[in-house]
Amino acid sequence: MWLFVGILLAGLVGKWLDNRLGAFLAAYRTARSRREPPSDIPWSTVAQLRDYVFPSGVDRDENWSRVQGRKVQWSGRVVSVHKSGPLNLTIRMEPRAAYSAVIRQYDVVVWLRHTERSKALSLSEGDKVVFSGIVGAQHWNAISVHLNDGEIVSLSMPSSEILGASAGNRVESILHGAQ
């Protein structure tokens, strides 16, 4: 009986240490990725990895590890800005797969840095935005790709809005932090 309890405790301690090591490595990758310029991984590559049905979880996770923790910079259209709780944007990417347009309202969730609040709050549905972030872990039951430590790189107004001097000034003031 004591042998069983000892094995059980050793397993629990091992699992706890494994989780702690995993959290440490993820934090290290995030800190390193913040300093690096965005990689050249296009949205289409990540979308294929997300949508592709791999034969087993091991293959799927191994392939995802090639993009996880890498900093990327993409552009897309704002679906929504979530202001309550952690600040995030949901983004619809283009081009979209035919079935993606039917089953998904958005493709990417960008979890923004708190310093991006004023830029994020100025966005509306349909605005085109260039953003960067660090590709997060893929939860295979999720429908979207998550980017952590997100930043709004640049904004442009929806095509329906005519850019006059005031709109141009609005974009410049948003990007440079003025209100």
Long-range contacts (C-beta under 8 A, 24 or more apart in sequence): 26-69, 26-137, 29-69, 29-134, 30-69, 30-134, 30-148, 30-149, 33-69, 33-70, 33-71, 33-134, 33-149, 34-71, 34-134, 34-149, 36-71, 37-71, 38-71, 38-72, 38-73, 38-132, 39-70, 39-71, 39-72, 41-67, 41-70, 41-72, 41-135, 42-74, 43-72, 43-74, 43-76, 43-93, 43-107, 44-95, 46-72, 46-135, 46-145, 47-93, 47-97, 47-100, 47-107, 47-145, 49-138, 50-138, 50-145, 51-97, 51-100, 57-140, 60-140, 64-137, 64-138, 67-135, 68-135, 68-136, 68-137, 68-138, 69-134, 69-135, 70-134, 70-135, 71-132, 71-133, 71-134, 71-135, 72-132, 72-133, 72-134, 72-135, 72-147, 73-130, 73-131, 73-132, 73-153, 74-108, 74-130, 74-131, 74-132, 75-128, 75-129, 75-130, 75-131, 76-107, 76-108, 76-128, 76-129, 76-131, 77-126, 77-127, 77-128, 77-129, 78-123, 78-124, 78-125, 78-126, 78-127, 78-128, 78-129, 79-105, 79-106, 79-125, 80-106, 80-125, 81-120, 81-121, 81-123, 83-120, 83-121, 86-111, 87-111, 87-112, 87-114, 87-116, 87-117, 87-120, 88-112, 88-150, 89-120, 89-123, 89-129, 89-131, 89-150, 89-152, 90-144, 91-129, 91-131, 103-143, 104-143, 104-144, 106-144, 107-144, 107-145, 108-144, 108-145, 108-146, 108-147, 109-144, 109-145, 109-146, 109-147, 110-147, 110-150, 111-136, 111-146, 111-147, 111-148, 111-149, 111-150, 112-150, 112-151, 112-152, 113-149, 113-150, 113-151, 116-150, 116-151, 116-152, 118-174, 118-177, 118-179, 119-152, 119-155, 119-174, 119-175, 120-152, 122-155, 122-170, 122-174, 123-152, 123-155, 124-158, 126-158, 126-160, 127-155, 127-156, 127-157, 127-158, 128-155, 128-156, 128-157, 128-158, 129-153, 129-154, 129-155, 129-156, 130-154, 130-155
